[in-house]
Amino acid sequence: MCLLEMKTGEMASIDALNVNGELKNRLNSLGFIRNNAICVKHFGLFKSTVQVMVNRSLVALRKDEARLIEVHII
């Protein structure tokens, strides 16, 4: 399932990042690494953005970026 399909407060583990290039490097440096735990904290209006917690850091992602992150609920 993709990150946008999660509900607020759910915990998941990252399965894959379906991105290339600079965006993948940026996400990796923020802690979006395979098998890392991630928690959805808040969705923006119409799910245009999603705020997640990774490694005790809050990160906001756009809808298009969040759609490319595959996770499974833990």
PDB file of N, CA, C, O and CB in Angstrom:
ATOM      1  N   MET A   1       0.842  -1.172   0.000  1.00  0.00           N
ATOM      2  CA  MET A   1       0.000   0.000   0.000  1.00  0.00           C
ATOM      3  C   MET A   1       0.890   1.238   0.000  1.00  0.00           C
ATOM      4  O   MET A   1       2.033   1.188   0.455  1.00  0.00           O
ATOM      5  CB  MET A   1      -0.960  -0.004   1.215  1.00  0.00           C
ATOM      6  N   CYS A   2       0.370   2.334  -0.505  1.00  0.00           N
ATOM      7  CA  CYS A   2       1.161   3.558  -0.521  1.00  0.00           C
ATOM      8  C   CYS A   2       0.892   4.372   0.737  1.00  0.00           C
ATOM      9  O   CYS A   2      -0.093   4.134   1.437  1.00  0.00           O
ATOM     10  CB  CYS A   2       0.852   4.390  -1.776  1.00  0.00           C
ATOM     11  N   LEU A   3       1.744   5.307   1.016  1.00  0.00           N
ATOM     12  CA  LEU A   3       1.678   6.123   2.227  1.00  0.00           C
ATOM     13  C   LEU A   3       0.361   6.881   2.346  1.00  0.00           C
ATOM     14  O   LEU A   3      -0.121   7.095   3.458  1.00  0.00           O
ATOM     15  CB  LEU A   3       2.832   7.102   2.255  1.00  0.00           C
ATOM     16  N   LEU A   4      -0.230   7.290   1.233  1.00  0.00           N
ATOM     17  CA  LEU A   4      -1.485   8.043   1.265  1.00  0.00           C
ATOM     18  C   LEU A   4      -2.675   7.199   1.709  1.00  0.00           C
ATOM     19  O   LEU A   4      -3.694   7.754   2.118  1.00  0.00           O
ATOM     20  CB  LEU A   4      -1.765   8.624  -0.096  1.00  0.00           C
ATOM     21  N   GLU A   5      -2.574   5.889   1.640  1.00  0.00           N
ATOM     22  CA  GLU A   5      -3.675   5.006   2.027  1.00  0.00           C
ATOM     23  C   GLU A   5      -3.733   4.758   3.529  1.00  0.00           C
ATOM     24  O   GLU A   5      -4.679   4.139   4.016  1.00  0.00           O
ATOM     25  CB  GLU A   5      -3.552   3.690   1.305  1.00  0.00           C
ATOM     26  N   MET A   6      -2.732   5.234   4.269  1.00  0.00           N
ATOM     27  CA  MET A   6      -2.710   5.055   5.716  1.00  0.00           C
ATOM     28  C   MET A   6      -3.661   6.039   6.392  1.00  0.00           C
ATOM     29  O   MET A   6      -4.077   7.030   5.793  1.00  0.00           O
ATOM     30  CB  MET A   6      -1.284   5.231   6.258  1.00  0.00           C
ATOM     31  N   LYS A   7      -3.994   5.753   7.641  1.00  0.00           N
ATOM     32  CA  LYS A   7      -4.827   6.636   8.442  1.00  0.00           C
ATOM     33  C   LYS A   7      -3.944   7.376   9.445  1.00  0.00           C
ATOM     34  O   LYS A   7      -2.842   6.928   9.759  1.00  0.00           O
ATOM     35  CB  LYS A   7      -5.948   5.838   9.167  1.00  0.00           C
ATOM     36  N   THR A   8      -4.428   8.497   9.940  1.00  0.00           N
ATOM     37  CA  THR A   8      -3.693   9.278  10.924  1.00  0.00           C
ATOM     38  C   THR A   8      -3.443   8.437  12.173  1.00  0.00           C
ATOM     39  O   THR A   8      -4.359   7.812  12.707  1.00  0.00           O
ATOM     40  CB  THR A   8      -4.461  10.568  11.281  1.00  0.00           C
ATOM     41  N   GLY A   9      -2.192   8.430  12.631  1.00  0.00           N
ATOM     42  CA  GLY A   9      -1.813   7.689  13.829  1.00  0.00           C
ATOM     43  C   GLY A   9      -1.311   6.282  13.574  1.00  0.00           C
ATOM     44  O   GLY A   9      -0.791   5.648  14.493  1.00  0.00           O
ATOM     45  N   GLU A  10      -1.447   5.773  12.366  1.00  0.00           N
ATOM     46  CA  GLU A  10      -0.988   4.412  12.060  1.00  0.00           C
ATOM     47  C   GLU A  10       0.528   4.372  11.910  1.00  0.00           C
ATOM     48  O   GLU A  10       1.150   5.317  11.426  1.00  0.00           O
ATOM     49  CB  GLU A  10      -1.659   3.891  10.776  1.00  0.00           C
ATOM     50  N   MET A  11       1.104   3.252  12.339  1.00  0.00           N
ATOM     51  CA  MET A  11       2.532   3.004  12.185  1.00  0.00           C
ATOM     52  C   MET A  11       2.729   2.019  11.040  1.00  0.00           C
ATOM     53  O   MET A  11       1.930   1.102  10.850  1.00  0.00           O
ATOM     54  CB  MET A  11       3.159   2.460  13.507  1.00  0.00           C
ATOM     55  N   ALA A  12       3.796   2.220  10.283  1.00  0.00           N
ATOM     56  CA  ALA A  12       4.092   1.327   9.168  1.00  0.00           C
ATOM     57  C   ALA A  12       5.598   1.204   9.000  1.00  0.00           C
ATOM     58  O   ALA A  12       6.371   1.971   9.575  1.00  0.00           O
ATOM     59  CB  ALA A  12       3.437   1.836   7.864  1.00  0.00           C
ATOM     60  N   SER A  13       5.990   0.240   8.212  1.00  0.00           N
ATOM     61  CA  SER A  13       7.384   0.040   7.853  1.00  0.00           C
ATOM     62  C   SER A  13       7.533   0.320   6.361  1.00  0.00           C
ATOM     63  O   SER A  13       6.685  -0.077   5.561  1.00  0.00           O
ATOM     64  CB  SER A  13       7.862  -1.406   8.211  1.00  0.00           C
ATOM     65  N   ILE A  14       8.594   0.993   5.996  1.00  0.00           N
ATOM     66  CA  ILE A  14       8.816   1.362   4.590  1.00  0.00           C
ATOM     67  C   ILE A  14       9.287   0.128   3.827  1.00  0.00           C
ATOM     68  O   ILE A  14      10.241  -0.539   4.228  1.00  0.00           O
ATOM     69  CB  ILE A  14       9.863   2.525   4.464  1.00  0.00           C
ATOM     70  N   ASP A  15       8.602  -0.168   2.719  1.00  0.00           N
ATOM     71  CA  ASP A  15       8.978  -1.294   1.859  1.00  0.00           C
ATOM     72  C   ASP A  15       9.855  -0.844   0.698  1.00  0.00           C
ATOM     73  O   ASP A  15      10.860  -1.486   0.395  1.00  0.00           O
ATOM     74  CB  ASP A  15       7.730  -1.993   1.324  1.00  0.00           C
ATOM     75  N   ALA A  16       9.483   0.252   0.048  1.00  0.00           N
ATOM     76  CA  ALA A  16      10.227   0.695  -1.125  1.00  0.00           C
ATOM     77  C   ALA A  16       9.975   2.172  -1.403  1.00  0.00           C
ATOM     78  O   ALA A  16       8.928   2.720  -1.061  1.00  0.00           O
ATOM     79  CB  ALA A  16       9.848  -0.145  -2.347  1.00  0.00           C
ATOM     80  N   LEU A  17      10.963   2.797  -2.033  1.00  0.00           N
ATOM     81  CA  LEU A  17      10.837   4.159  -2.551  1.00  0.00           C
ATOM     82  C   LEU A  17      10.888   4.053  -4.069  1.00  0.00           C
ATOM     83  O   LEU A  17      11.925   3.699  -4.630  1.00  0.00           O
ATOM     84  CB  LEU A  17      11.974   5.117  -1.991  1.00  0.00           C
ATOM     85  N   ASN A  18       9.799   4.352  -4.726  1.00  0.00           N
ATOM     86  CA  ASN A  18       9.725   4.239  -6.184  1.00  0.00           C
ATOM     87  C   ASN A  18      10.103   5.553  -6.848  1.00  0.00           C
ATOM     88  O   ASN A  18       9.352   6.092  -7.661  1.00  0.00           O
ATOM     89  CB  ASN A  18       8.318   3.814  -6.621  1.00  0.00           C
ATOM     90  N   VAL A  19      11.275   6.058  -6.493  1.00  0.00           N
ATOM     91  CA  VAL A  19      11.781   7.316  -7.043  1.00  0.00           C
ATOM     92  C   VAL A  19      13.233   7.133  -7.448  1.00  0.00           C
ATOM     93  O   VAL A  19      13.886   6.170  -7.047  1.00  0.00           O
ATOM     94  CB  VAL A  19      11.639   8.475  -6.020  1.00  0.00           C
ATOM     95  N   ASN A  20      13.725   8.058  -8.237  1.00  0.00           N
ATOM     96  CA  ASN A  20      15.115   8.038  -8.691  1.00  0.00           C
ATOM     97  C   ASN A  20      15.746   9.401  -8.499  1.00  0.00           C
ATOM     98  O   ASN A  20      15.060  10.392  -8.250  1.00  0.00           O
ATOM     99  CB  ASN A  20      15.207   7.611 -10.164  1.00  0.00           C
ATOM    100  N   GLY A  21      17.043   9.435  -8.617  1.00  0.00           N
ATOM    101  CA  GLY A  21      17.764  10.695  -8.667  1.00  0.00           C
ATOM    102  C   GLY A  21      17.798  11.460  -7.361  1.00  0.00           C
ATOM    103  O   GLY A  21      17.920  10.886  -6.279  1.00  0.00           O
ATOM    104  N   GLU A  22      17.687  12.772  -7.493  1.00  0.00           N
ATOM    105  CA  GLU A  22      17.863  13.672  -6.361  1.00  0.00           C
ATOM    106  C   GLU A  22      16.787  13.496  -5.290  1.00  0.00           C
ATOM    107  O   GLU A  22      17.077  13.606  -4.099  1.00  0.00           O
ATOM    108  CB  GLU A  22      17.867  15.099  -6.845  1.00  0.00           C
ATOM    109  N   LEU A  23      15.550  13.224  -5.704  1.00  0.00           N
ATOM    110  CA  LEU A  23      14.477  13.026  -4.730  1.00  0.00           C
ATOM    111  C   LEU A  23      14.758  11.809  -3.849  1.00  0.00           C
ATOM    112  O   LEU A  23      14.507  11.850  -2.644  1.00  0.00           O
ATOM    113  CB  LEU A  23      13.126  12.861  -5.446  1.00  0.00           C
ATOM    114  N   LYS A  24      15.271  10.739  -4.427  1.00  0.00           N
ATOM    115  CA  LYS A  24      15.598   9.548  -3.641  1.00  0.00           C
ATOM    116  C   LYS A  24      16.707   9.862  -2.641  1.00  0.00           C
ATOM    117  O   LYS A  24      16.643   9.428  -1.491  1.00  0.00           O
ATOM    118  CB  LYS A  24      16.022   8.385  -4.564  1.00  0.00           C
ATOM    119  N   ASN A  25      17.712  10.606  -3.064  1.00  0.00           N
ATOM    120  CA  ASN A  25      18.793  10.991  -2.159  1.00  0.00           C
ATOM    121  C   ASN A  25      18.272  11.856  -1.018  1.00  0.00           C
ATOM    122  O   ASN A  25      18.674  11.681   0.132  1.00  0.00           O
ATOM    123  CB  ASN A  25      19.889  11.736  -2.923  1.00  0.00           C
ATOM    124  N   ARG A  26      17.382  12.784  -1.334  1.00  0.00           N
ATOM    125  CA  ARG A  26      16.826  13.673  -0.315  1.00  0.00           C
ATOM    126  C   ARG A  26      16.002  12.880   0.698  1.00  0.00           C
ATOM    127  O   ARG A  26      16.133  13.087   1.904  1.00  0.00           O
ATOM    128  CB  ARG A  26      15.959  14.767  -0.968  1.00  0.00           C
ATOM    129  N   LEU A  27      15.150  11.966   0.206  1.00  0.00           N
ATOM    130  CA  LEU A  27      14.334  11.160   1.110  1.00  0.00           C
ATOM    131  C   LEU A  27      15.193  10.241   1.977  1.00  0.00           C
ATOM    132  O   LEU A  27      14.911  10.065   3.162  1.00  0.00           O
ATOM    133  CB  LEU A  27      13.331  10.334   0.313  1.00  0.00           C
ATOM    134  N   ASN A  28      16.231   9.659   1.396  1.00  0.00           N
ATOM    135  CA  ASN A  28      17.132   8.808   2.175  1.00  0.00           C
ATOM    136  C   ASN A  28      17.822   9.598   3.279  1.00  0.00           C
ATOM    137  O   ASN A  28      17.985   9.094   4.390  1.00  0.00           O
ATOM    138  CB  ASN A  28      18.177   8.164   1.263  1.00  0.00           C
ATOM    139  N   SER A  29      18.225  10.816   2.988  1.00  0.00           N
ATOM    140  CA  SER A  29      18.898  11.622   4.009  1.00  0.00           C
ATOM    141  C   SER A  29      17.945  12.035   5.133  1.00  0.00           C
ATOM    142  O   SER A  29      18.392  12.326   6.243  1.00  0.00           O
ATOM    143  CB  SER A  29      19.513  12.864   3.372  1.00  0.00           C
ATOM    144  N   LEU A  30      16.632  12.065   4.856  1.00  0.00           N
ATOM    145  CA  LEU A  30      15.644  12.389   5.878  1.00  0.00           C
ATOM    146  C   LEU A  30      15.224  11.168   6.699  1.00  0.00           C
ATOM    147  O   LEU A  30      14.481  11.302   7.672  1.00  0.00           O
ATOM    148  CB  LEU A  30      14.429  13.012   5.232  1.00  0.00           C
ATOM    149  N   GLY A  31      15.695   9.978   6.311  1.00  0.00           N
ATOM    150  CA  GLY A  31      15.388   8.774   7.070  1.00  0.00           C
ATOM    151  C   GLY A  31      14.416   7.828   6.396  1.00  0.00           C
ATOM    152  O   GLY A  31      14.018   6.832   7.001  1.00  0.00           O
ATOM    153  N   PHE A  32      14.023   8.103   5.173  1.00  0.00           N
ATOM    154  CA  PHE A  32      13.122   7.217   4.437  1.00  0.00           C
ATOM    155  C   PHE A  32      13.944   6.088   3.827  1.00  0.00           C
ATOM    156  O   PHE A  32      14.304   6.117   2.650  1.00  0.00           O
ATOM    157  CB  PHE A  32      12.335   7.998   3.333  1.00  0.00           C
ATOM    158  N   ILE A  33      14.230   5.088   4.668  1.00  0.00           N
ATOM    159  CA  ILE A  33      15.058   3.954   4.284  1.00  0.00           C
ATOM    160  C   ILE A  33      14.242   2.690   4.498  1.00  0.00           C
ATOM    161  O   ILE A  33      13.423   2.621   5.414  1.00  0.00           O
ATOM    162  CB  ILE A  33      16.392   3.913   5.099  1.00  0.00           C
ATOM    163  N   ARG A  34      14.462   1.704   3.664  1.00  0.00           N
ATOM    164  CA  ARG A  34      13.726   0.434   3.745  1.00  0.00           C
ATOM    165  C   ARG A  34      13.756  -0.106   5.167  1.00  0.00           C
ATOM    166  O   ARG A  34      14.797  -0.083   5.824  1.00  0.00           O
ATOM    167  CB  ARG A  34      14.320  -0.608   2.768  1.00  0.00           C
ATOM    168  N   ASN A  35      12.612  -0.591   5.642  1.00  0.00           N
ATOM    169  CA  ASN A  35      12.389  -1.179   6.967  1.00  0.00           C
ATOM    170  C   ASN A  35      12.391  -0.170   8.112  1.00  0.00           C
ATOM    171  O   ASN A  35      12.290  -0.570   9.272  1.00  0.00           O
ATOM    172  CB  ASN A  35      13.432  -2.208   7.232  1.00  0.00           C
ATOM    173  N   ASN A  36      12.501   1.121   7.823  1.00  0.00           N
ATOM    174  CA  ASN A  36      12.380   2.145   8.864  1.00  0.00           C
ATOM    175  C   ASN A  36      10.910   2.327   9.229  1.00  0.00           C
ATOM    176  O   ASN A  36      10.036   2.214   8.370  1.00  0.00           O
ATOM    177  CB  ASN A  36      12.998   3.495   8.394  1.00  0.00           C
ATOM    178  N   ALA A  37      10.640   2.605  10.497  1.00  0.00           N
ATOM    179  CA  ALA A  37       9.272   2.851  10.946  1.00  0.00           C
ATOM    180  C   ALA A  37       8.849   4.274  10.593  1.00  0.00           C
ATOM    181  O   ALA A  37       9.654   5.205  10.632  1.00  0.00           O
ATOM    182  CB  ALA A  37       9.147   2.614  12.466  1.00  0.00           C
ATOM    183  N   ILE A  38       7.583   4.421  10.250  1.00  0.00           N
ATOM    184  CA  ILE A  38       7.035   5.721   9.863  1.00  0.00           C
ATOM    185  C   ILE A  38       5.630   5.826  10.457  1.00  0.00           C
ATOM    186  O   ILE A  38       4.901   4.837  10.525  1.00  0.00           O
ATOM    187  CB  ILE A  38       7.010   5.896   8.290  1.00  0.00           C
ATOM    188  N   CYS A  39       5.260   7.027  10.883  1.00  0.00           N
ATOM    189  CA  CYS A  39       3.954   7.245  11.491  1.00  0.00           C
ATOM    190  C   CYS A  39       3.305   8.475  10.857  1.00  0.00           C
ATOM    191  O   CYS A  39       3.930   9.531  10.762  1.00  0.00           O
ATOM    192  CB  CYS A  39       4.080   7.417  13.033  1.00  0.00           C
ATOM    193  N   VAL A  40       2.059   8.338  10.426  1.00  0.00           N
ATOM    194  CA  VAL A  40       1.330   9.465   9.842  1.00  0.00           C
ATOM    195  C   VAL A  40       0.780  10.318  10.979  1.00  0.00           C
ATOM    196  O   VAL A  40       0.070   9.816  11.850  1.00  0.00           O
ATOM    197  CB  VAL A  40       0.176   8.975   8.897  1.00  0.00           C
ATOM    198  N   LYS A  41       1.108  11.601  10.969  1.00  0.00           N
ATOM    199  CA  LYS A  41       0.655  12.519  12.014  1.00  0.00           C
ATOM    200  C   LYS A  41      -0.525  13.376  11.574  1.00  0.00           C
ATOM    201  O   LYS A  41      -1.424  13.648  12.370  1.00  0.00           O
ATOM    202  CB  LYS A  41       1.794  13.412  12.440  1.00  0.00           C
ATOM    203  N   HIS A  42      -0.532  13.804  10.315  1.00  0.00           N
ATOM    204  CA  HIS A  42      -1.578  14.737   9.882  1.00  0.00           C
ATOM    205  C   HIS A  42      -1.659  14.750   8.355  1.00  0.00           C
ATOM    206  O   HIS A  42      -0.643  14.645   7.667  1.00  0.00           O
ATOM    207  CB  HIS A  42      -1.301  16.169  10.426  1.00  0.00           C
ATOM    208  N   PHE A  43      -2.879  14.881   7.838  1.00  0.00           N
ATOM    209  CA  PHE A  43      -3.102  15.085   6.410  1.00  0.00           C
ATOM    210  C   PHE A  43      -3.551  16.511   6.180  1.00  0.00           C
ATOM    211  O   PHE A  43      -4.306  17.069   6.975  1.00  0.00           O
ATOM    212  CB  PHE A  43      -4.146  14.086   5.855  1.00  0.00           C
ATOM    213  N   GLY A  44      -3.085  17.103   5.090  1.00  0.00           N
ATOM    214  CA  GLY A  44      -3.540  18.428   4.704  1.00  0.00           C
ATOM    215  C   GLY A  44      -4.916  18.338   4.057  1.00  0.00           C
ATOM    216  O   GLY A  44      -5.480  17.253   3.915  1.00  0.00           O
ATOM    217  N   LEU A  45      -5.442  19.476   3.673  1.00  0.00           N
ATOM    218  CA  LEU A  45      -6.747  19.568   3.037  1.00  0.00           C
ATOM    219  C   LEU A  45      -6.763  18.740   1.755  1.00  0.00           C
ATOM    220  O   LEU A  45      -5.896  18.912   0.899  1.00  0.00           O
ATOM    221  CB  LEU A  45      -7.104  21.036   2.738  1.00  0.00           C
ATOM    222  N   PHE A  46      -7.735  17.848   1.613  1.00  0.00           N
ATOM    223  CA  PHE A  46      -7.881  16.949   0.457  1.00  0.00           C
ATOM    224  C   PHE A  46      -6.664  16.047   0.264  1.00  0.00           C
ATOM    225  O   PHE A  46      -6.374  15.618  -0.852  1.00  0.00           O
ATOM    226  CB  PHE A  46      -8.116  17.762  -0.810  1.00  0.00           C
ATOM    227  N   LYS A  47      -5.956  15.764   1.353  1.00  0.00           N
ATOM    228  CA  LYS A  47      -4.749  14.937   1.318  1.00  0.00           C
ATOM    229  C   LYS A  47      -3.703  15.485   0.345  1.00  0.00           C
ATOM    230  O   LYS A  47      -2.966  14.717  -0.274  1.00  0.00           O
ATOM    231  CB  LYS A  47      -5.109  13.507   0.936  1.00  0.00           C
ATOM    232  N   SER A  48      -3.639  16.800   0.210  1.00  0.00           N
ATOM    233  CA  SER A  48      -2.651  17.407  -0.676  1.00  0.00           C
ATOM    234  C   SER A  48      -1.246  17.298  -0.102  1.00  0.00           C
ATOM    235  O   SER A  48      -0.268  17.293  -0.849  1.00  0.00           O
ATOM    236  CB  SER A  48      -2.997  18.868  -0.931  1.00  0.00           C
ATOM    237  N   THR A  49      -1.138  17.210   1.227  1.00  0.00           N
ATOM    238  CA  THR A  49       0.137  16.988   1.906  1.00  0.00           C
ATOM    239  C   THR A  49      -0.082  15.993   3.035  1.00  0.00           C
ATOM    240  O   THR A  49      -1.205  15.783   3.494  1.00  0.00           O
ATOM    241  CB  THR A  49       0.733  18.325   2.449  1.00  0.00           C
ATOM    242  N   VAL A  50       1.005  15.392   3.467  1.00  0.00           N
ATOM    243  CA  VAL A  50       0.941  14.464   4.596  1.00  0.00           C
ATOM    244  C   VAL A  50       2.152  14.729   5.485  1.00  0.00           C
ATOM    245  O   VAL A  50       3.277  14.854   5.001  1.00  0.00           O
ATOM    246  CB  VAL A  50       0.905  12.965   4.112  1.00  0.00           C
ATOM    247  N   GLN A  51       1.906  14.811   6.789  1.00  0.00           N
ATOM    248  CA  GLN A  51       2.979  15.005   7.749  1.00  0.00           C
ATOM    249  C   GLN A  51       3.250  13.659   8.407  1.00  0.00           C
ATOM    250  O   GLN A  51       2.340  13.025   8.940  1.00  0.00           O
ATOM    251  CB  GLN A  51       2.616  16.103   8.811  1.00  0.00           C
ATOM    252  N   VAL A  52       4.507  13.228   8.367  1.00  0.00           N
ATOM    253  CA  VAL A  52       4.891  11.939   8.928  1.00  0.00           C
ATOM    254  C   VAL A  52       6.041  12.119   9.907  1.00  0.00           C
ATOM    255  O   VAL A  52       6.784  13.098   9.845  1.00  0.00           O
ATOM    256  CB  VAL A  52       5.283  10.952   7.814  1.00  0.00           C
ATOM    257  N   MET A  53       6.173  11.154  10.813  1.00  0.00           N
ATOM    258  CA  MET A  53       7.311  11.145  11.730  1.00  0.00           C
ATOM    259  C   MET A  53       8.217   9.993  11.350  1.00  0.00           C
ATOM    260  O   MET A  53       7.789   8.841  11.286  1.00  0.00           O
ATOM    261  CB  MET A  53       6.849  11.027  13.215  1.00  0.00           C
ATOM    262  N   VAL A  54       9.489  10.323  11.097  1.00  0.00           N
ATOM    263  CA  VAL A  54      10.520   9.343  10.783  1.00  0.00           C
ATOM    264  C   VAL A  54      11.731   9.679  11.643  1.00  0.00           C
ATOM    265  O   VAL A  54      12.235  10.801  11.600  1.00  0.00           O
ATOM    266  CB  VAL A  54      10.881   9.342   9.246  1.00  0.00           C
ATOM    267  N   ASN A  55      12.196   8.713  12.421  1.00  0.00           N
ATOM    268  CA  ASN A  55      13.363   8.937  13.290  1.00  0.00           C
ATOM    269  C   ASN A  55      13.225  10.179  14.156  1.00  0.00           C
ATOM    270  O   ASN A  55      14.158  10.979  14.226  1.00  0.00           O
ATOM    271  CB  ASN A  55      14.619   9.051  12.453  1.00  0.00           C
ATOM    272  N   ARG A  56      12.101  10.361  14.810  1.00  0.00           N
ATOM    273  CA  ARG A  56      11.821  11.493  15.693  1.00  0.00           C
ATOM    274  C   ARG A  56      11.839  12.837  14.965  1.00  0.00           C
ATOM    275  O   ARG A  56      11.948  13.881  15.610  1.00  0.00           O
ATOM    276  CB  ARG A  56      12.825  11.518  16.820  1.00  0.00           C
ATOM    277  N   SER A  57      11.735  12.831  13.647  1.00  0.00           N
ATOM    278  CA  SER A  57      11.668  14.069  12.863  1.00  0.00           C
ATOM    279  C   SER A  57      10.326  14.136  12.144  1.00  0.00           C
ATOM    280  O   SER A  57       9.861  13.139  11.590  1.00  0.00           O
ATOM    281  CB  SER A  57      12.843  14.150  11.841  1.00  0.00           C
ATOM    282  N   LEU A  58       9.710  15.304  12.154  1.00  0.00           N
ATOM    283  CA  LEU A  58       8.479  15.512  11.402  1.00  0.00           C
ATOM    284  C   LEU A  58       8.828  16.001  10.010  1.00  0.00           C
ATOM    285  O   LEU A  58       9.594  16.951   9.845  1.00  0.00           O
ATOM    286  CB  LEU A  58       7.545  16.516  12.122  1.00  0.00           C
ATOM    287  N   VAL A  59       8.257  15.340   9.009  1.00  0.00           N
ATOM    288  CA  VAL A  59       8.526  15.668   7.613  1.00  0.00           C
ATOM    289  C   VAL A  59       7.197  15.813   6.887  1.00  0.00           C
ATOM    290  O   VAL A  59       6.308  14.976   7.043  1.00  0.00           O
ATOM    291  CB  VAL A  59       9.417  14.580   6.936  1.00  0.00           C
ATOM    292  N   ALA A  60       7.059  16.867   6.098  1.00  0.00           N
ATOM    293  CA  ALA A  60       5.862  17.061   5.284  1.00  0.00           C
ATOM    294  C   ALA A  60       6.181  16.682   3.844  1.00  0.00           C
ATOM    295  O   ALA A  60       7.193  17.108   3.288  1.00  0.00           O
ATOM    296  CB  ALA A  60       5.351  18.532   5.372  1.00  0.00           C
ATOM    297  N   LEU A  61       5.309  15.878   3.250  1.00  0.00           N
ATOM    298  CA  LEU A  61       5.480  15.436   1.865  1.00  0.00           C
ATOM    299  C   LEU A  61       4.289  15.877   1.031  1.00  0.00           C
ATOM    300  O   LEU A  61       3.163  15.949   1.524  1.00  0.00           O
ATOM    301  CB  LEU A  61       5.650  13.903   1.791  1.00  0.00           C
ATOM    302  N   ARG A  62       4.547  16.168  -0.230  1.00  0.00           N
ATOM    303  CA  ARG A  62       3.460  16.447  -1.166  1.00  0.00           C
ATOM    304  C   ARG A  62       2.771  15.132  -1.533  1.00  0.00           C
ATOM    305  O   ARG A  62       3.335  14.052  -1.358  1.00  0.00           O
ATOM    306  CB  ARG A  62       3.993  17.172  -2.443  1.00  0.00           C
ATOM    307  N   LYS A  63       1.565  15.239  -2.035  1.00  0.00           N
ATOM    308  CA  LYS A  63       0.792  14.058  -2.422  1.00  0.00           C
ATOM    309  C   LYS A  63       1.543  13.197  -3.437  1.00  0.00           C
ATOM    310  O   LYS A  63       1.564  11.973  -3.316  1.00  0.00           O
ATOM    311  CB  LYS A  63      -0.558  14.480  -2.998  1.00  0.00           C
ATOM    312  N   ASP A  64       2.159  13.831  -4.436  1.00  0.00           N
ATOM    313  CA  ASP A  64       2.873  13.087  -5.471  1.00  0.00           C
ATOM    314  C   ASP A  64       4.078  12.336  -4.914  1.00  0.00           C
ATOM    315  O   ASP A  64       4.398  11.245  -5.385  1.00  0.00           O
ATOM    316  CB  ASP A  64       3.321  14.031  -6.571  1.00  0.00           C
ATOM    317  N   GLU A  65       4.749  12.909  -3.916  1.00  0.00           N
ATOM    318  CA  GLU A  65       5.886  12.234  -3.289  1.00  0.00           C
ATOM    319  C   GLU A  65       5.415  11.084  -2.403  1.00  0.00           C
ATOM    320  O   GLU A  65       6.003  10.002  -2.427  1.00  0.00           O
ATOM    321  CB  GLU A  65       6.715  13.232  -2.466  1.00  0.00           C
ATOM    322  N   ALA A  66       4.368  11.307  -1.627  1.00  0.00           N
ATOM    323  CA  ALA A  66       3.854  10.280  -0.713  1.00  0.00           C
ATOM    324  C   ALA A  66       3.302   9.077  -1.476  1.00  0.00           C
ATOM    325  O   ALA A  66       3.365   7.949  -0.988  1.00  0.00           O
ATOM    326  CB  ALA A  66       2.762  10.868   0.189  1.00  0.00           C
ATOM    327  N   ARG A  67       2.772   9.311  -2.651  1.00  0.00           N
ATOM    328  CA  ARG A  67       2.213   8.232  -3.467  1.00  0.00           C
ATOM    329  C   ARG A  67       3.302   7.243  -3.920  1.00  0.00           C
ATOM    330  O   ARG A  67       2.998   6.097  -4.251  1.00  0.00           O
ATOM    331  CB  ARG A  67       1.491   8.819  -4.692  1.00  0.00           C
ATOM    332  N   LEU A  68       4.547   7.677  -3.936  1.00  0.00           N
ATOM    333  CA  LEU A  68       5.654   6.845  -4.420  1.00  0.00           C
ATOM    334  C   LEU A  68       6.321   6.004  -3.322  1.00  0.00           C
ATOM    335  O   LEU A  68       7.248   5.244  -3.599  1.00  0.00           O
ATOM    336  CB  LEU A  68       6.692   7.723  -5.070  1.00  0.00           C
ATOM    337  N   ILE A  69       5.850   6.142  -2.090  1.00  0.00           N
ATOM    338  CA  ILE A  69       6.433   5.412  -0.970  1.00  0.00           C
ATOM    339  C   ILE A  69       5.512   4.251  -0.602  1.00  0.00           C
ATOM    340  O   ILE A  69       4.356   4.451  -0.228  1.00  0.00           O
ATOM    341  CB  ILE A  69       6.662   6.351   0.254  1.00  0.00           C
ATOM    342  N   GLU A  70       6.048   3.033  -0.716  1.00  0.00           N
ATOM    343  CA  GLU A  70       5.282   1.831  -0.384  1.00  0.00           C
ATOM    344  C   GLU A  70       5.579   1.412   1.045  1.00  0.00           C
ATOM    345  O   GLU A  70       6.736   1.377   1.466  1.00  0.00           O
ATOM    346  CB  GLU A  70       5.607   0.679  -1.364  1.00  0.00           C
ATOM    347  N   VAL A  71       4.513   1.091   1.795  1.00  0.00           N
ATOM    348  CA  VAL A  71       4.634   0.707   3.206  1.00  0.00           C
ATOM    349  C   VAL A  71       3.734  -0.477   3.520  1.00  0.00           C
ATOM    350  O   VAL A  71       2.862  -0.839   2.729  1.00  0.00           O
ATOM    351  CB  VAL A  71       4.286   1.890   4.124  1.00  0.00           C
ATOM    352  N   HIS A  72       3.957  -1.078   4.687  1.00  0.00           N
ATOM    353  CA  HIS A  72       3.015  -2.057   5.223  1.00  0.00           C
ATOM    354  C   HIS A  72       2.826  -1.765   6.716  1.00  0.00           C
ATOM    355  O   HIS A  72       3.768  -1.389   7.412  1.00  0.00           O
ATOM    356  CB  HIS A  72       3.525  -3.531   4.989  1.00  0.00           C
ATOM    357  N   ILE A  73       1.605  -1.944   7.184  1.00  0.00           N
ATOM    358  CA  ILE A  73       1.232  -1.627   8.559  1.00  0.00           C
ATOM    359  C   ILE A  73       1.927  -2.588   9.521  1.00  0.00           C
ATOM    360  O   ILE A  73       2.018  -3.788   9.263  1.00  0.00           O
ATOM    361  CB  ILE A  73      -0.303  -1.694   8.739  1.00  0.00           C
ATOM    362  N   ILE A  74       2.421  -2.032  10.646  1.00  0.00           N
ATOM    363  CA  ILE A  74       3.042  -2.889  11.671  1.00  0.00           C
ATOM    364  C   ILE A  74       2.253  -2.795  12.967  1.00  0.00           C
ATOM    365  O   ILE A  74       2.608  -3.439  13.955  1.00  0.00           O
ATOM    366  CB  ILE A  74       4.525  -2.486  11.912  1.00  0.00           C
TER     367      ILE A  74
END
